[in-house]
Structures are given as structure tokens and as C-alpha cells.
């Protein structure tokens, strides 16, 4: 009975949304309760080939095999266009280094950080397009990836 009780209190697994073949959104529990599982998932699948753009304030600098880029912005404030461009440039530079590299935006389930994640992922998709995407299609891509990751059907 004690084993059931302790497993019932365990953090749920992180939700991994594949936005594109090389772009992931990793959504941890609010407060980062299941960050260790997210770290292990990335390390098992992409050892040495992933970089994290972290939106969770209290994650250690040594998390994710020291493969962490911090946004260092206050999520309660609207980001400047220059800051979004800097983050997009950083992500694209990482992906351009090796065709097997993967970029992961790590967030938690809070509405504020989920909004930031959509803003960063959407900005990156527009930044890397050749003008052949629309803002609604970008948000549709993110929404569908999240729905598939949470067990729903993709559209």
C-alpha cells in the first residue's frame, strides 16, 4: 500500500512536444518537479546533440549535461524584438552546427511560461522560414504538437 501511495505522489512525466524534427518543447511540472526525467529523456535520445533554452528560473546551471542556455528575461514583461531575435539566432546557430543537433525549449506548465514558450517557438519557426509560413499556421503547428504529446490526435 505504501508503494502505491508514494507512486501516486510522484511527479507526472514531462510532456515532450515535437514541434519539428529538430525542435522540441519540454514541459515540466509547475515548479520543475520532474526536470530530472526530462534531463534523462534528452540524454538518452540526444546525448551530446541537444541544447536547452530554459524558461524555468530555478533550474541548476549543471542541469541537462551543462547544455543550458538561459533566457534571463522576466517572463512578466513583454520581450523586446531584439531579445527574441537573439534567442532565435542562438537556436539556429546551434542547429546549423550539426544536422543531428536538437533544440529544446524547457518550460513548466504555468500559463505565463507556456505563453513564453509559444512566443519563442513561434518566433523561431517564422525566423527560420523562407516567408512561406503564416502566424496562424505556426500556432497551429505548436498546438497540434502539444495535442499529440498529451495523447490526443494530431491534425
Secondary structure, DSSP 8 states (H G I E B T S, - for coil): -HHHHHHHHS----EEEEEETTEEEEEE-TTSTTHHHHHHHHHHHHTTSEEEEE--TT--TTHHHH-EEE--S-TTS---HHHHHHHHHHHHHHHHH-TT-EEEEEEESSHHHHHHHHHHHHHHHHHTS-S---HHHHHHHHHHHHHHHTT----
